Amino acid sequence: MAEREHAGWPWLRDRLVRLRSVNRPGGPPAVPAAVVRTAVVTDSAAALPREWVDALADGRLTVIPMPVMVGDEIYGEGDDDIAGTIAVALASGQTVKTSRPSPGQFEQAYRAALERGFEAVVSIHISGELSGTADSARLAATRVGIPVEVVDSRTVGMAQGMGVQSAVEAAAVGLSAAEVRSSAEERLAHTKVFFYVPSLEQLRRGGRIGTAASLLGTMFSIKPLLGVEDGRIIPLEKVRSAARAVARLEELVAADVGKRGAGKARLAVHHFGNAGEAEQLARRLSTSLDGVAPVQISSLPAVLAAHAGLGVLAVIVGEGSDADDALSP
């Protein structure tokens, strides 16, 4: 499954190659030598592909795992078979909860950046309306001797991840922390999240929607289409069947892509427990939308899957970043 996920996003791998070569002799002649002064920190809600994170193992990017509690056990993103554990727990009705990372985890990451010689940190996190993660980061920032810019992404998943990518790319060409933050915020402003969940119950349990909304969906078999706006989960539409919900999800995505310039859109599809359905959705989007780069397909990170539940389909629509041009050969 991992090969399928990564194979769908060649533009990401191309950028990784360019990022690796920015500070190497013999790199693309159009890119001037630059000292990477700013480190980037994020959390696992950003849903960044593992190959992206692994390729930046020099300290310029740190991903803080967000804890998930299944019963009395606490797991972190990257633990063995955490997805399977959560899926079984959700299917059997066990309690699944999430929590913010501790300030100490962020403090450790910021101190590590200082020790590696970075001059500043830009720390980009899941919406503050959905998690207190950014608050933990702000508290940690007051305890360290390196300047830290904390950014509330006001979004989740690869919408957040795209902002992180822009920050890393801007840092790679030697921009200041303020410029790195600005690059991330500019890209975050151009992302949209559309998603469908078969049931609202898990979102209700986690406090992400109200009890009344959950009961309405259950009583009348409503299949909700949801989005993220200004950091909050909002209802978009209510339809009567799962098939119609997915079809309408595609229509909403197509309408959003159509408002952007030709070839500018970048798409990611998230799923949990329904990889085949996600692959079919990605294939249809790639076929029907002209000029769109191949669609990334990935399972939701554990911290988001715990709230969305089994069967979720999410589509992230964003755009290429300004740093793409700076890194182009």
C-alpha positions in Angstrom: 0.0 0.0 0.0 2.9 2.4 0.7 4.1 2.2 -2.8 0.7 3.1 -4.2 0.5 6.1 -1.9 3.9 7.5 -2.8 3.7 6.6 -6.5 0.7 9.0 -6.9 2.7 12.1 -6.0 5.8 12.5 -8.3 5.9 16.3 -7.9 6.6 15.8 -4.2 9.5 13.5 -4.9 10.9 16.0 -7.5 10.8 18.7 -4.8 12.6 16.4 -2.4 15.4 16.0 -4.9 15.7 19.7 -5.3 15.6 20.3 -1.5 18.4 17.8 -1.0 20.6 19.6 -3.6 20.1 23.1 -2.4 23.1 23.1 -0.2 25.1 20.5 -2.2 28.0 21.3 -4.6 26.8 20.6 -8.1 23.2 21.4 -7.3 21.0 23.2 -9.8 22.9 26.3 -11.0 19.7 28.5 -10.7 19.6 28.0 -6.9 22.2 30.1 -5.0 24.1 28.5 -2.1 22.1 29.2 1.0 22.5 28.6 4.7 19.4 27.0 6.2 18.8 29.2 9.3 15.3 28.3 10.2 14.1 24.9 11.4 10.4 23.8 11.0 8.4 21.9 13.6 4.9 20.5 13.1 2.7 17.8 14.5 1.5 14.5 13.0 -1.9 15.9 12.1 -0.2 17.4 9.1 -0.3 13.9 7.4 3.0 14.4 5.7 4.2 11.4 3.6 6.9 9.5 5.5 9.3 9.8 2.6 9.1 13.6 2.8 9.9 13.6 6.5 12.6 10.9 6.3 14.4 12.8 3.5 14.8 15.8 5.8 16.6 14.0 8.6 19.1 16.8 9.1 17.0 18.5 11.7 15.3 21.1 9.5 12.0 19.4 10.0 10.7 17.8 13.1 7.2 16.1 13.4 5.9 15.8 16.9 3.6 12.7 17.3 0.2 13.4 18.7 -1.0 10.8 21.3 -4.0 8.6 20.8 -5.6 6.7 23.7 -7.3 3.4 23.1 -8.8 2.3 26.4 -6.0 2.7 28.9 -3.2 2.4 26.3 -1.5 5.5 24.8 -0.1 5.3 21.3 1.8 7.8 19.1 1.9 8.2 15.4 4.4 5.7 14.0 3.8 3.0 16.6 3.4 -0.4 15.1 0.0 -1.1 13.7 -1.6 1.9 15.4 -4.1 2.2 12.4 -5.2 -1.4 12.9 -5.5 -0.9 16.7 -7.7 2.2 16.2 -9.8 0.5 13.5 -10.6 -2.5 15.7 -11.3 -0.2 18.7 -13.7 1.9 16.6 -15.5 -1.1 15.1 -15.9 -2.7 18.6 -17.1 0.5 20.3 -14.1 1.0 22.5 -13.3 4.5 23.7 -10.7 6.2 21.5 -9.5 9.7 22.6 -6.7 12.0 21.5 -4.6 14.6 23.4 -2.2 17.4 22.6 1.5 16.8 22.8 3.1 18.0 26.0 5.0 21.4 26.1 8.1 19.3 27.0 8.0 17.6 23.6 8.1 20.9 21.8 10.7 22.3 24.2 13.0 19.3 23.4 12.5 19.9 19.6 13.3 23.6 19.9 16.4 23.0 22.0 17.6 20.4 19.5 17.2 23.0 16.7 19.3 25.4 18.7 22.0 22.8 19.3 22.1 22.0 15.6 22.9 25.6 14.8 19.6 26.9 13.6 18.8 30.5 14.4 15.0 30.3 14.6 12.1 27.9 14.5 8.7 28.1 12.7 6.3 25.8 14.4 3.1 25.0 12.4 0.2 23.1 14.0 -3.3 21.7 13.7 -6.1 24.2 14.1 -6.5 25.6 17.6 -10.2 25.1 17.3 -9.7 21.4 17.2 -6.7 20.9 19.5 -4.6 22.7 22.1 -1.4 21.7 20.3 -0.5 25.3 19.4 -0.9 26.3 23.0 1.6 23.7 24.1 4.0 25.0 21.4 3.6 28.6 22.6 4.3 27.6 26.2 7.4 25.7 25.2 8.6 28.7 23.1 8.8 30.8 26.3 11.2 28.3 27.8 13.9 28.2 25.2 16.7 30.5 24.0 15.8 30.4 20.3 13.1 32.5 18.7 10.0 30.5 17.8 7.2 31.6 15.5 4.1 29.5 16.3 1.5 29.2 13.5 -2.0 28.0 14.0 -2.7 26.5 10.6 -6.5 26.8 11.1 -6.8 23.5 9.3 -5.8 19.8 9.4 -4.4 16.9 7.3 -2.5 17.6 4.1 -4.0 21.1 4.1 -1.8 21.8 7.1 1.0 19.6 5.5 1.1 21.8 2.4 1.8 24.8 4.6 4.6 22.9 6.3 6.1 22.0 2.9 6.1 25.6 1.9 7.9 26.5 5.1 10.5 23.9 4.6 11.1 25.0 1.0 11.4 28.6 2.0 13.9 27.7 4.8 15.9 25.7 2.3 16.7 28.8 0.2 17.8 30.7 3.3 14.8 32.9 3.9 14.3 34.5 7.3 11.9 33.0 9.9 9.4 35.8 9.2 9.6 34.9 5.5 9.3 31.2 6.2 6.2 31.9 8.3 4.7 34.1 5.6 5.3 31.5 2.9 3.5 28.9 5.0 0.6 31.2 5.8 0.2 32.2 2.1 -0.1 28.6 1.1 -2.4 27.7 4.0 -4.7 30.5 2.9 -5.2 28.7 -0.5 -6.1 25.2 0.9 -9.6 23.7 1.3 -10.8 20.6 3.1 -13.8 18.6 1.9 -14.8 15.3 3.6 -17.5 12.7 4.0 -18.0 10.5 7.0 -20.6 7.6 7.1 -21.4 8.5 10.7 -21.1 11.6 12.8 -20.9 9.7 16.1 -17.1 9.7 16.5 -16.9 13.4 15.8 -19.6 13.9 18.4 -17.8 11.8 21.0 -14.7 13.9 20.4 -16.5 17.1 20.8 -15.9 18.2 17.2 -19.7 18.6 16.5 -22.8 19.0 18.6 -25.0 16.3 19.9 -28.0 17.6 17.9 -26.2 17.4 14.6 -25.1 13.9 15.3 -28.6 12.8 16.2 -30.0 14.3 13.1 -27.6 12.4 10.9 -28.4 9.1 12.8 -32.2 9.4 12.9 -32.7 10.4 9.2 -29.8 8.4 7.7 -28.3 11.7 6.6 -24.8 11.4 4.9 -23.0 14.6 5.8 -20.5 16.5 3.7 -18.2 18.6 5.9 -15.5 21.1 5.5 -13.0 23.0 7.6 -13.4 26.8 7.7 -11.6 29.2 9.9 -10.3 26.2 11.8 -13.7 24.7 12.6 -15.5 21.7 11.1 -18.6 23.0 9.3 -21.5 21.3 7.5 -21.5 21.8 3.8 -24.4 19.6 2.6 -26.6 16.7 3.7 -27.5 13.9 1.3 -29.5 10.7 1.6 -27.1 8.0 0.4 -23.4 7.2 0.6 -23.1 7.0 -3.2 -24.6 10.4 -3.6 -22.4 11.8 -0.9 -19.2 10.7 -2.6 -20.5 11.9 -6.0 -21.3 15.3 -4.5 -17.9 15.4 -2.8 -16.3 15.0 -6.3 -18.5 17.9 -7.6 -17.5 20.2 -4.8 -13.8 19.4 -5.4 -14.2 20.0 -9.1 -15.9 23.3 -8.6 -13.1 24.4 -6.3 -10.3 23.3 -8.7 -12.1 25.1 -11.5 -11.8 28.4 -9.6 -8.0 28.1 -9.6 -5.6 28.8 -12.4 -4.8 26.0 -14.9 -2.4 23.5 -13.5 -2.2 25.1 -10.1 -4.3 22.7 -8.0 -2.7 20.0 -5.9 -4.9 17.3 -4.5 -4.6 14.7 -1.7 -7.2 12.1 -0.7 -7.3 10.7 2.8 -9.1 7.6 4.0 -9.4 5.3 6.9 -10.3 1.6 6.5 -11.4 2.1 2.9 -8.3 2.3 0.8 -9.9 0.8 -2.3 -12.7 3.4 -2.3 -10.1 6.2 -1.9 -8.1 4.8 -4.9 -11.2 4.9 -7.0 -12.0 8.4 -6.0 -8.4 9.6 -6.7 -8.6 7.9 -10.1 -11.8 9.6 -11.0 -10.5 13.0 -10.0 -7.3 12.6 -11.9 -9.3 11.6 -15.0 -12.0 14.3 -14.8 -9.9 17.3 -13.8 -7.6 18.7 -16.5 -4.1 19.8 -15.6 -4.1 18.5 -12.0 -1.0 16.8 -10.8 -1.3 13.1 -9.8 -3.4 12.8 -6.6 -1.7 11.6 -3.4 -3.6 8.9 -1.5 -2.9 8.3 2.1 -4.5 7.0 5.3 -5.5 9.6 7.8 -3.0 10.1 10.6 -4.1 8.3 13.8 -5.0 11.5 15.6 -7.5 12.4 12.8 -8.7 8.9 12.2 -9.7 8.6 15.8 -12.2 11.4 15.4 -13.4 10.9 11.8 -14.0 7.2 12.2 -14.0 4.3 9.7 -15.0 5.0 6.1 -14.0 8.6 6.0 -13.1 10.1 2.6 -11.4 13.5 2.6 -10.1 15.6 -0.3 -7.6 18.3 0.3 -7.3 21.0 -2.5 -4.3 23.3 -2.4 -1.9 24.9 -4.8 1.8 24.8 -5.6 3.9 27.1 -3.5 5.9 30.1 -4.6 9.0 28.2 -3.3 8.5 25.8 -6.2 9.7 28.4 -8.6 12.7 29.2 -6.4 13.7 25.5 -6.3 13.1 24.8 -10.0 16.2 23.9 -11.9 
